[in-house]
């Protein structure tokens, strides 16, 4: 695996050689002359990403800790103030990287670079999350036993199915809910099982049914690792057309805490994980932990040529798959350095339109290191992907100026106390005001960046 590189825009040698950015090589080879290569380099310099802010550089230092060999940039962590550590810890929690970061620093024996109170804070979060993970495992096992007794057709998605390829130890991963792929014929029976356990149907969005139990309004960030009584389950109802194969007909099983747990086939799981990362990138906020987990999965399969051939065969009928996997892979490589085998890169990253590569070079760091609730820069990527034949799921107008009120953060319950109702109302009002401000501020920022993007790409 190559070490981290800054992906500089100027080549390290004359012509379009092996050190030249891929897009330059592509056009230089196509045109057969140096003028096209030079012209593109000028264009790249115009669209160069802005220099990282101090906060973004600090977050980059965290990401670089996961590179091998270790990149020099990670040693910036030695020089942070207490205030900067406070902000960084918040980002680590929200991004899902906090416990992965602690584990990596311990593995490298670099915990001496961290203030003792930061190490104590991360270790306490690990203790809490270990208990929380044990609770979620027990809940998942009980639900699956009920599914199996009722002979339902299902498979575990994401979460516990990601170990060990993407997640070395489950207690290092912070997950919010339990996800199951369920056959359409089994969906109602699964709903009844969950409701019998005390869950209630919270929302239906497309083929996703969301269930919650013991909802607690206003859980603070410092409590996200604790094993609170609240739980969330998502049923992803599988529907497929004539001639399509059901993923549930090719599942694999794993031993999981006393049960035989069905999971997606290795190819279906990789494809689903990669497209989930791509979906995150094409949204307002994505968790950086998902990028790291996907990178680990690629590295785990690096030398498995049979797997890459099977994956390509499975994905070739879906143009969204090759482009989506390419976007996810190139964004990770842009931040952390090359990591994927050519057998995978050839039909994913190598087929990305030049405008998509430019977007990653220009906005990649801002997307990976953004603060919740994120931004709308992904809309520029969405427009470029539309030119490549990948239609957007929602129109630009609906995304920029949504007229729907956000769904309730916590729904009313029977015999609800007045104090709890007031907390719910206050939380919902805060949510509405926060989202309104976000859409106004980020809408204006998007309009500015859209003009800048068009100017940068004019004549390319």
C-alpha angles and dihedrals in degrees: 000000000000119000121248115288131188091231092230117202098228118074120243093228138026121284127007099315133157093282094055118103111268095246091055091050090049096054094037091056092045094051097036095216138091095235093071090049092050092045091054092048089056089050090049091051090053091052095043114142117255118259112273118260119238091260093049091048090054091052090047088054088058092051091048090058087073094055121102117240093035114254121230092233092074091071089074083087089076092069105050124126122230089256092052091049089052092054092043093052090053090052092046090054095047094043092050092237101108100096094035087054093051092049092049094048090050091048090052092042090235100127088114086074089065126075111254092243090054091052090048091049093050093045091051089050089052091051091049093045092049089059091044092050091050089053092049091047090053091049092048092050092050092049092047092049088055091048091050094047088053089047093235122170107238145131134203113252128204114329112062093012091067094072129130101005096053104012119045094195124013094220088065091062122080109209127176103205148004116260127202132180106219131189113246090239090055099045099094093046089050090051091053091050092052093046090050087057090054100264120133129205106258104176144345118215115175106306095343120100114192121204128186138187132191095006113198119199120223103015106179126228092250090060099052093100095050122103096246120175093248116104135178129201128187123200113201104201111215117221123168135177132241113296094020122117121233115240087216090064092062103041125139127218132228133188105251121177096316100326136084103247119203114220133173119277114270093257095045091048094050092046092047093047093048093048090047088056089048090050089051091051089052091057139074096263133015130182113245088215089072090059092051092048093051091048090053090051092053091049091048089058096037098118097033100107093173090057093052091049092049091047092051091049091050093048102041095090092055116068090189089061098057094043094042094050089045093053092048093047096046093047091054091046090049091058102032107021133256115323111149127090120250089241086069100032093053096071098029117033094023090058097052115119114252090244090058091051089050091052091053091049092047102040106015097104093044090053096048096042099040123131123238128296085034131204142273100249089115088074089072088055090046091057092051091049090052088061087053091056100264107123120212117248092222130032120252092245094054091050096046096043111021113184097195120101112238113262116258113282088214123015125223118267133205116277090009116184118238092241091055091047091053091050089051093050092047091049092049093048090050089050093051093048092045093050092046091053091046093053093048097046097040092042090058091045091050091051090053094046091046091058090046091048093051091048092049093050097042109123095007 
